[in-house]
Amino acid sequence: MSGYNEHSYKDDFFQLNCSVPVCEGPLEKIYYTGPILFAAWYFGFQSTCPGTRLIRDAEEVEKSYEKLPKPVKVDDFKKFCDQNFDSVPYLREAKLADWTEEPRQFADIKDNKMKSVPTNPTTHPNILKPNSGSSHTNSTTSGMT
């Protein structure tokens, strides 16, 4: 990862070498083990820090953390997170030219309850579950107290 600059991290995120697992490469001490990850959990920032993307090179991020006064205070750590990480979504909204709310294949679905599942599956969570409404016990929880 050395050689990447701030511009590369922000604009060329997908140019990272993904053949090196996060838990082994230069990101290991940030995203897998080490004091940054520990502090994030300790202060309750685990869902936002470390973020989904580095703003600076991994070595610079580690050096920046090492410079924080010890013991690390929550406000200092929050500022460190804001200065070193960015949280960006991995998915982008797509605009499909051929999109239609009710494709012609929906006409083949005769059951009205089932017809509503493809357009709004969250309103029918049990329809998609195997054995929904069954009286038998789930094998993964049977016998547990």
C-alpha positions as CSV (number, residue, x, y, z in Angstrom):
1,M,0.0,0.0,0.0
2,S,2.9,2.3,0.2
3,G,3.0,4.8,-2.6
4,Y,-0.7,5.6,-2.3
5,N,-1.4,9.2,-1.5
6,E,-4.5,10.9,-0.1
7,H,-5.9,11.4,-3.6
8,S,-5.6,7.7,-4.4
9,Y,-7.5,6.6,-1.3
10,K,-10.4,8.9,-1.9
11,D,-10.8,8.4,-5.7
12,D,-9.3,5.0,-6.5
13,F,-10.5,2.8,-3.6
14,F,-11.0,-0.2,-5.8
15,Q,-7.4,-0.1,-7.0
16,L,-6.2,-1.6,-3.7
17,N,-4.5,-4.9,-3.7
18,C,-7.3,-7.2,-2.6
19,S,-5.2,-10.3,-2.9
20,V,-3.7,-9.6,0.5
21,P,-6.2,-10.3,3.3
22,V,-6.9,-7.5,5.7
23,C,-5.8,-9.6,8.6
24,E,-2.3,-10.2,7.1
25,G,-1.3,-7.1,5.1
26,P,-0.4,-3.5,6.0
27,L,-4.0,-3.0,7.2
28,E,-3.7,-5.7,9.9
29,K,-2.9,-3.4,12.8
30,I,-5.8,-1.1,11.9
31,Y,-8.7,-3.4,10.9
32,Y,-7.8,-6.7,12.6
33,T,-5.7,-6.3,15.7
34,G,-4.0,-3.6,17.6
35,P,-4.7,-0.6,19.7
36,I,-6.8,1.3,17.1
37,L,-9.3,-1.5,16.9
38,F,-9.3,-1.9,20.7
39,A,-9.9,1.8,21.3
40,A,-12.7,1.8,18.8
41,W,-14.5,-1.0,20.7
42,Y,-13.6,0.5,24.1
43,F,-15.1,3.9,23.2
44,G,-18.1,2.4,21.4
45,F,-17.1,3.6,17.9
46,Q,-16.8,0.1,16.4
47,S,-19.5,0.8,13.8
48,T,-17.8,3.9,12.5
49,C,-14.1,3.6,13.3
50,P,-12.0,2.4,11.7
51,G,-14.1,3.5,8.7
52,T,-14.6,1.7,5.5
53,R,-11.8,3.7,3.8
54,L,-8.5,5.1,4.9
55,I,-7.9,8.8,4.2
56,R,-4.1,8.4,4.6
57,D,-1.5,5.7,4.1
58,A,-1.8,2.9,6.7
59,E,1.7,3.7,8.2
60,E,0.7,7.4,8.6
61,V,-2.5,6.3,10.4
62,E,-0.6,4.1,12.8
63,K,1.9,6.9,13.5
64,S,-0.9,9.3,14.1
65,Y,-2.4,7.0,16.7
66,E,0.9,6.6,18.4
67,K,1.2,10.4,18.8
68,L,-2.1,10.6,20.8
69,P,-1.5,11.4,24.5
70,K,-1.8,8.3,26.7
71,P,-4.2,7.3,28.2
72,V,-6.2,8.1,25.1
73,K,-9.3,10.2,25.7
74,V,-12.6,9.7,23.9
75,D,-12.5,13.2,22.3
76,D,-8.9,12.7,21.1
77,F,-9.8,9.3,19.6
78,K,-12.9,10.7,17.9
79,K,-10.8,13.4,16.3
80,F,-8.2,10.8,15.2
81,C,-10.9,8.8,13.6
82,D,-12.4,11.8,11.7
83,Q,-8.9,12.7,10.5
84,N,-7.9,9.2,9.3
85,F,-11.0,7.4,8.1
86,D,-13.9,7.9,5.8
87,S,-17.1,5.8,5.9
88,V,-18.5,5.3,2.4
89,P,-21.1,3.0,1.1
90,Y,-19.9,0.1,-1.0
91,L,-23.0,0.1,-3.3
92,R,-24.1,2.8,-5.6
93,E,-27.7,3.4,-6.7
94,A,-28.2,2.2,-10.2
95,K,-30.6,3.6,-12.8
96,L,-31.7,0.8,-15.0
97,A,-33.0,1.8,-18.5
98,D,-35.3,-1.2,-18.8
99,W,-36.7,-1.1,-15.2
100,T,-40.4,-1.5,-14.7
101,E,-42.3,-1.8,-11.4
102,E,-44.2,-4.9,-12.6
103,P,-42.3,-6.9,-15.2
104,R,-44.4,-9.2,-17.5
105,Q,-43.3,-12.3,-15.5
106,F,-45.3,-11.1,-12.5
107,A,-48.5,-11.9,-14.5
108,D,-47.5,-15.6,-14.2
109,I,-47.9,-15.4,-10.4
110,K,-51.5,-16.2,-9.6
111,D,-51.5,-16.0,-5.8
112,N,-51.9,-12.3,-4.9
113,K,-50.1,-12.7,-1.6
114,M,-47.1,-14.2,-3.4
115,K,-47.3,-11.6,-6.1
116,S,-46.6,-8.9,-3.6
117,V,-43.4,-10.6,-2.3
118,P,-41.0,-9.5,-5.2
119,T,-42.0,-5.8,-4.8
120,N,-42.0,-5.7,-1.0
121,P,-40.5,-8.9,0.7
122,T,-40.1,-7.2,4.0
123,T,-43.9,-7.1,4.5
124,H,-44.0,-10.9,4.2
125,P,-41.0,-12.2,6.1
126,N,-42.5,-15.6,6.9
127,I,-43.3,-16.4,3.2
128,L,-39.6,-16.7,2.4
129,K,-38.6,-18.8,5.4
130,P,-38.6,-22.5,5.1
131,N,-41.1,-24.3,7.3
132,S,-42.8,-21.0,8.3
133,G,-45.9,-21.7,10.3
134,S,-44.6,-25.2,11.1
135,S,-45.0,-26.5,14.7
136,H,-41.7,-28.4,14.7
137,T,-38.7,-27.0,16.7
138,N,-35.7,-25.5,14.9
139,S,-32.9,-28.1,15.1
140,T,-30.3,-25.4,16.0
141,T,-32.2,-24.4,19.1
142,S,-33.8,-27.6,20.3
143,G,-32.5,-28.9,23.6
144,M,-31.0,-25.5,24.6
145,T,-32.2,-23.7,27.7
